Amino acid sequence: MKKKLLQSFMLVLVLILIACSNKDSEGTAEEVSEGISKATVINNVLEKTITSYKAKTEATVVGSSKNEELETTFTMDMVVQKEPFLIYFSEVYPEDMTKGYIDIDSEYYNFYNSERWYKISELDMDEKQELIKDGYFLGDFKKLLEFEDIFELQYREDEYILIAKVNDSSDKKSLAFVTDYVENTMKMELETKHLKAKINKFKYTLIFNKDFLLKSSNIIANIDLYEEIGNSNLVLNSDTVYSDVNNVNNLVVPEEISRNAIIKEEL
């Protein structure tokens, strides 16, 4: 099992979590009530708009095939600011570390915690616009409406909890909730390696506060990957915690980085 494939799988599921984080703290706070319906919770979540937030993801992936088993850990710290648009991220693997800033016009990357930063000069601006437009996150989050019936709503003090459980015997609509994310987001990786994915088990938990803002997410997944030379299995346990929602101010690319970065066409 190649490490890059594990990393790609991790990033797919991180994207799922990020896609569920773009919601606004305006509005009247409500006490958590067990009388409120699942539809009302989801609608209130969709009405929110996030202007900034921080997220910390910690995850473990175990990949196994006929000849080997590999366990890797992954952490990602991310800060997102909508106006002006800027993302900072730091992702750490056991033998790898990448940091970066992404704004509308530029992307800066640092590897292995070195002193060198690189600026990418050739950008896919169409892809960048997809990233920054409002509908990017919201469109994915609206899948809560499409797949509302597979979520179970639970209540805890000052929290609403939505849980989706899917396994290989679930109905087609439930399996589509997970399979679409994996296959669409990993499309290039899957096609390049001629892989097909099969969902064995998937548990997706979203925890919202009483103001219907996302507090944390958890994904537990077991997925088989099929290719011509053999099959492999991936097991993931991932937790993401959100903080400083709408309270990130003045996030900028440090001048030292923007001024001294080495310009490259691509990485």
N, C-alpha and C positions, 0 to 999 in steps of 0.2 A: 504493500500500500504506500503510494508515494505521498510524501508530506504535503506537496502542493495540492493534491486532491483533498486531503483533510482540511487544509486551510480554505480551499474554495467552499467546501461544505460548511465550515464555520461561518464564513462571511455571508453565505446564503441565509443562514438562520439569524445572523445578526441583522441583516437587512429586514427580515420579517419583524424583528423587534423595533428597529428604527421606524419602520413604516407605521407602527402603532403608537408613535410618540408625538405626533404633530397635532396637538389640540390646544384654547385660551382661557385664562383664568377669570375672565369677566363673567359677571352674573351673580346671582344670589346663591350663597351656600345653603345646602339643604342637609338636614340630619339624615343619616342612613336609616331607612325605614324598610322593614321586611315586607311592607305592603306595596312597594314600588315594583313595577313589572320589569321584566328583562328588556322589553322593547323600549320602555322609558329610559332605562339606564343607557342603552346603546344610543338612543337619539340624543340624550344629553351629552354623551361623550362626543358625538359627531358635531355638536354645536360649538365645542370648544376650539380655540385657536392658540397655538403655542408660538411665541415670538423668540424664545430661547430656552435652552435646557442643558443639563449635563447628564451623561449616562455612563454607567460603569458596568461592563459585562465580564463575567467570569464563567469559563466553560471548560469542559473536559470532553474529548472525543476519543473513543476507542475504535480503531479500525482493524479488522481482521480479515484475512484471506486464508487460502489453503496452506500457505507456506509461512505466514508471518502474522504477528499481531503488534500493533503500534498504538500506544497511548500518548496523547499530546494534550497539553493544557494551553489555554488561550485567555488573555485578558485584553480588553479594549476600553480605554477611556476616551470619551468623546464630548466635545463642547460644540453646540450648534447655535448660531445666531442668524436670525432671518434678515434683519436690517442693520447695517449692510450685511449681505450674505457672506458668511464665513463659517467653515467647519474646521475644528482642530481635532486630531485623533492621535492616539498612541496605542499601537497594538503589539503585544508581546507574546512570543512563543518561546519554548525552552532555549532554542539556539538562534533566535531571530528577534529583531525589534525594529519597528518602523513607526516613524512619526511624520505627521504631515499637516499642512494647511491647504485648504481648498477655498478659493474665492471665485468670483464671477470670471475674472480674467486670467488667473494664474493658479498653478499647483506647485507646492514645494514639498520635497520629501527628504527625510533623513533616515539612514540605515545604520543599524548596530550601535546607535547612540554615539556616532562619530561627530567630529566637529564640522564635517562637510554637509551642506544642504544643496539640493539640486532643484532647479526650476525647469519645469517642462514647457517647451516652447511650442510644441505641436499638440494642440488640444482638439478634441472632438466637441465642438461648441454645441452641436445638436444634442449630444448626450448631456452636456453641461446644463443646457436649458431644461432638459427633462428633470434634472436633479433639483434645480432651484425653483421651478414653477410651483405654485401653490397646490396644484392638483396631484403632484407626484406622491406625496404622503397620503393625502386625503383619499385619493382614488383607491389605494390599497386598503386603507382603514375601513372604507365603506363595504368591504367584504364582510364585515360584522353583520351588516343588514342582509346580504345575500345568503349568509350561512348562519343566520340567527338561530335557527332551530337546532343546530348541533352544539350550541353553547348552553351550559348549565349555569344558572345564576345562584351564587351563595352570598351570604351576608356575614360580616364580622364587624365588630365595633369600629365605626367610622370608615368602613371599607365595603366596596362592592367587588365581588370576585367572579370573573367569567372563566369557565373551564371548558375546553373542547377536548374530547378523547376520541381518537381515531385508531382503528387497527385494520388488519388486512381483511377482516370480514365485514367491515362497515359498508354502508351503502355508497353508491358511486358519488353522490353529492358530497358526503363527508370526506371521502378520500380525495376528491377534487380540491377541497380547501387546502390540503397540504401539498398534494402532487403538483398543482399549478405553480405554487411558489418555488418548489425545488426545481422542476423542469424548466420553467421560464427563466429563473434567475441563473441557473447553471447551464443554460442552453449551449453556450460555446464549449464549456468543459465537457459536457455530456456528448455533444456531437463530435468533438475532436477525438475523444477517446472511445467513441462508439459505445457509450454506456447507456443503460436503461435503469431507471430507479423504481423500486418497489417499496411502498410504505408498509412496514410491519406493525409498528406502534408509534403513536404520536400524541403527546399530551401537552396542551398549550394553555397556560394560565396567565390571565391578565388581572392585576389588582389595581383598582381605582380608589381614590380617596372620596370623601363625601362631596367634594366639588366636581367629581367626575373627571379628574385629571389622573393620568397613569402614574402609579407609584413604582410598580415593578412588573417584570415578566419572567416566566419560566418556561423552558421548552425541554421536554424529555422525548427523545426520538430514537427509533431503531429503523434503519433503512438499509435495504439490500441494493447493491449496484452490480449490474450484469454486464460483462464484456466478453469478447470472443475468446480471450486467453484465460478466462476464469471469473469467478464471482467473488465479491467481497461484501463485508457488512460494516456499517458505521453506527455507533451508539453515542448519542450526544446528551449531555446534561448542561444546560445553559441558564444562567441567571443574570438579569439586567435590572439595575436599580436607577431610577431617575431622581434628579435633585435640582435645586435652583431653577425651577420652572418659571419662566418669564422674569428671571432675576439675573441673567447674564448680561453684563453691560460692557461696552467698549472692548470687545474682543478684536484684536488686530494681529496682523502678521508682524512680528518684531522687525524693526528697521534693519537690524544687523543681518537677519536672514534674507530679507528681500534685497538688500544692497549687495550682499556677498555671495549669494547663491550661484552655483555653477549651472549655466544654461545648457540643457540637453534637449534634443528633439523628442526623445522618448526614453523610458527606462527599460 
